[in-house]
Amino acid sequence: MGLLSKKDAKLITDPLADNNPITIQVLGICSALAITAELKASIVMAVSVMAVLGIGNVVISLMRNIIPSKIRIIVQLVVVAALVIIVDQVLKAFAYELSKTLSVFVGLIITNCIIMGRFEAFALANKPWQSFLDGIGNAAGYGLILIIVGFFRELLGSGTLLGFKVLGDPIEKTGLYAIGYENNGFMLLSPMALIVVGIIIWIQRSRNKALIED
């Protein structure tokens, strides 16, 4: 028997496609618009949310039988706030420049609808292992969209990926710039992130008609 049962595996795979928190549930859109101008920031935000949601789901699941119903939201906020503070301090210690780029958006993980939603809808009703898988799966689905959006925004907007010039030098006119290519500055603006997400949603629903709402 494998490490994951079929049911457990679906907790990870479903949010990557047919139940993606951004494209299907339309949650966590704010950070998808705000920090995806650079691929590196998108990756770090994805990893940060994965750490917070994975660990947070386990903590809430372990406490689920002792949390009074009337204060469960407060308890969830305390748990996610503590984890976000830890993530923020780690970023400042080991990736200070990137932490400044993400700035307030790391703190806004606390109010990310995906995290609070998984705490409330899953972790409070399931065991720690399943809750961990659910957290990792939903964070991975969220991170996948961020990385895709960040990839195209940085590539088309700056001609770079992770800071490395991949299309050539726009000043010395090498690579694609030698044949007249110019960076699309609009890709660096937040509205373009929404358009890229919209294109992803359109492609996803074109491939799976069952996702189209009546």
C-alpha positions as CSV (number, residue, x, y, z in Angstrom):
1,M,0.0,0.0,0.0
2,G,1.4,3.4,-0.9
3,L,2.0,6.3,1.4
4,L,-1.1,8.0,0.2
5,S,-4.5,6.4,-0.3
6,K,-6.5,7.5,-3.4
7,K,-8.7,9.7,-1.2
8,D,-5.6,11.3,0.5
9,A,-4.0,11.9,-2.9
10,K,-7.1,13.8,-4.1
11,L,-6.6,16.3,-1.3
12,I,-3.4,17.3,-3.0
13,T,-4.3,16.9,-6.7
14,D,-7.8,18.4,-6.7
15,P,-6.8,22.0,-5.8
16,L,-4.2,21.9,-8.5
17,A,-6.8,21.9,-11.2
18,D,-10.6,21.2,-10.9
19,N,-10.9,22.8,-7.4
20,N,-8.2,25.4,-7.6
21,P,-8.7,28.1,-4.9
22,I,-8.0,31.0,-7.2
23,T,-9.5,30.0,-10.6
24,I,-12.4,27.9,-9.3
25,Q,-13.2,29.2,-5.8
26,V,-12.0,32.8,-6.7
27,L,-10.1,33.2,-3.4
28,G,-6.7,34.8,-2.7
29,I,-7.0,37.1,-5.7
30,C,-5.4,40.1,-4.0
31,S,-1.9,38.7,-3.7
32,A,-2.2,37.3,-7.2
33,L,-2.6,40.8,-8.4
34,A,-0.1,42.5,-6.1
35,I,3.1,40.5,-6.0
36,T,3.3,38.6,-9.3
37,A,5.3,41.2,-11.2
38,E,8.4,39.2,-10.3
39,L,8.7,35.4,-10.5
40,K,10.9,35.3,-7.4
41,A,8.3,37.1,-5.3
42,S,5.6,34.8,-6.6
43,I,7.6,31.7,-5.6
44,V,8.4,33.0,-2.1
45,M,4.8,34.0,-1.5
46,A,3.7,30.5,-2.6
47,V,6.2,28.8,-0.3
48,S,5.2,31.1,2.6
49,V,1.5,30.3,2.2
50,M,2.3,26.6,1.9
51,A,4.2,26.7,5.2
52,V,1.4,28.7,7.0
53,L,-1.5,26.6,5.6
54,G,0.1,23.2,6.0
55,I,1.3,23.8,9.6
56,G,-1.8,25.8,10.5
57,N,-4.2,23.1,9.3
58,V,-2.4,20.6,11.5
59,V,-2.5,22.9,14.6
60,I,-6.2,23.6,14.2
61,S,-6.9,19.9,13.6
62,L,-5.1,18.9,16.8
63,M,-7.0,21.6,18.7
64,R,-10.4,20.9,17.0
65,N,-11.9,19.1,20.0
66,I,-11.0,21.7,22.6
67,I,-11.7,24.9,20.7
68,P,-15.0,26.5,22.0
69,S,-17.3,27.0,19.0
70,K,-17.9,30.7,20.0
71,I,-14.3,31.7,19.7
72,R,-13.1,29.4,17.0
73,I,-12.5,32.3,14.5
74,I,-10.4,34.1,17.1
75,V,-8.3,31.0,17.7
76,Q,-7.8,30.5,14.0
77,L,-6.6,34.1,13.6
78,V,-4.2,33.7,16.5
79,V,-2.7,30.5,15.0
80,V,-2.3,32.0,11.5
81,A,-1.0,35.3,12.9
82,A,1.7,33.5,14.9
83,L,2.8,31.5,11.9
84,V,2.8,34.5,9.6
85,I,5.0,36.4,12.1
86,I,7.5,33.5,12.1
87,V,7.5,33.4,8.2
88,D,8.0,37.2,8.1
89,Q,10.9,37.0,10.5
90,V,12.6,34.2,8.6
91,L,12.3,36.2,5.4
92,K,13.8,39.3,7.0
93,A,16.7,37.2,8.3
94,F,17.5,35.3,5.1
95,A,16.0,37.3,2.2
96,Y,15.7,40.9,3.4
97,E,15.5,42.5,0.0
98,L,12.8,40.2,-1.0
99,S,10.9,40.7,2.3
100,K,10.9,44.4,1.5
101,T,9.4,43.7,-2.0
102,L,6.7,41.6,-0.5
103,S,6.3,44.1,2.4
104,V,2.8,44.3,3.7
105,F,1.5,41.3,1.6
106,V,3.2,38.8,3.8
107,G,1.2,40.2,6.7
108,L,-1.9,40.0,4.6
109,I,-1.5,36.2,4.6
110,I,-3.4,36.4,7.9
111,T,-6.5,37.5,6.1
112,N,-6.1,35.2,3.1
113,C,-9.5,33.7,2.5
114,I,-8.0,30.4,1.4
115,I,-6.3,29.9,4.8
116,M,-9.3,30.8,7.0
117,G,-11.5,28.8,4.6
118,R,-9.5,25.6,5.0
119,F,-9.3,26.0,8.7
120,E,-13.0,26.4,9.0
121,A,-14.1,24.0,6.3
122,F,-11.6,21.2,6.7
123,A,-9.2,21.3,9.6
124,L,-11.9,21.6,12.2
125,A,-13.6,18.4,11.0
126,N,-10.6,16.2,10.0
127,K,-7.6,14.5,11.4
128,P,-4.1,16.1,11.3
129,W,-2.6,14.0,8.5
130,Q,-5.6,14.7,6.1
131,S,-5.6,18.4,7.2
132,F,-1.9,18.6,6.4
133,L,-2.5,17.2,2.9
134,D,-5.4,19.5,2.4
135,G,-3.3,22.5,3.4
136,I,-0.4,21.5,1.2
137,G,-2.7,20.8,-1.8
138,N,-4.6,24.1,-1.6
139,A,-1.4,26.1,-1.0
140,A,0.1,24.3,-4.0
141,G,-2.9,25.2,-6.2
142,Y,-2.7,28.8,-5.1
143,G,1.1,28.9,-5.6
144,L,0.8,27.3,-9.1
145,I,-1.4,30.2,-10.3
146,L,1.0,32.8,-8.7
147,I,4.0,31.2,-10.4
148,I,2.3,31.0,-13.8
149,V,1.2,34.6,-13.6
150,G,4.6,35.8,-12.3
151,F,6.4,33.9,-15.1
152,F,4.5,35.6,-17.9
153,R,4.4,39.1,-16.2
154,E,8.2,39.2,-15.6
155,L,9.1,37.6,-18.9
156,L,6.9,39.8,-21.1
157,G,7.2,42.9,-18.8
158,S,10.9,42.9,-18.0
159,G,12.4,40.3,-20.4
160,T,13.8,38.5,-17.4
161,L,13.1,35.4,-15.2
162,L,14.3,35.4,-11.6
163,G,16.2,38.5,-12.5
164,F,18.2,36.9,-15.3
165,K,17.9,38.3,-18.8
166,V,16.4,35.6,-21.1
167,L,15.3,37.7,-24.1
168,G,18.5,39.6,-24.5
169,D,19.7,43.0,-23.5
170,P,17.2,45.8,-24.2
171,I,19.9,48.5,-24.0
172,E,22.5,46.8,-26.2
173,K,19.8,45.4,-28.5
174,T,20.8,41.8,-28.3
175,G,18.6,38.7,-28.6
176,L,15.0,39.4,-29.4
177,Y,15.6,43.1,-29.0
178,A,17.8,43.1,-32.0
179,I,14.8,42.4,-34.2
180,G,12.7,45.1,-32.7
181,Y,11.1,43.4,-29.7
182,E,10.1,45.7,-26.8
183,N,9.1,44.9,-23.2
184,N,5.4,45.3,-22.5
185,G,5.3,47.7,-19.6
186,F,1.6,47.0,-19.1
187,M,2.5,43.5,-17.8
188,L,4.0,45.1,-14.7
189,L,0.8,46.7,-13.8
190,S,-1.7,45.0,-11.4
191,P,-4.6,45.0,-13.9
192,M,-2.6,42.8,-16.2
193,A,-2.3,40.1,-13.5
194,L,-6.1,40.0,-13.5
195,I,-6.2,39.6,-17.2
196,V,-3.6,36.7,-17.0
197,V,-5.7,35.0,-14.3
198,G,-8.7,35.5,-16.5
199,I,-7.0,33.8,-19.5
200,I,-6.0,30.9,-17.2
201,I,-9.6,30.6,-16.1
202,W,-10.8,30.7,-19.7
203,I,-8.3,27.9,-20.8
204,Q,-9.3,25.8,-17.8
205,R,-13.0,26.0,-18.5
206,S,-12.4,25.4,-22.2
207,R,-10.6,22.1,-21.4
208,N,-13.2,21.0,-18.8
209,K,-16.8,22.0,-19.7
210,A,-18.0,20.7,-16.3
211,L,-16.5,23.8,-14.6
212,I,-18.7,26.1,-16.6
213,E,-21.5,27.4,-14.4
214,D,-25.0,27.5,-15.7
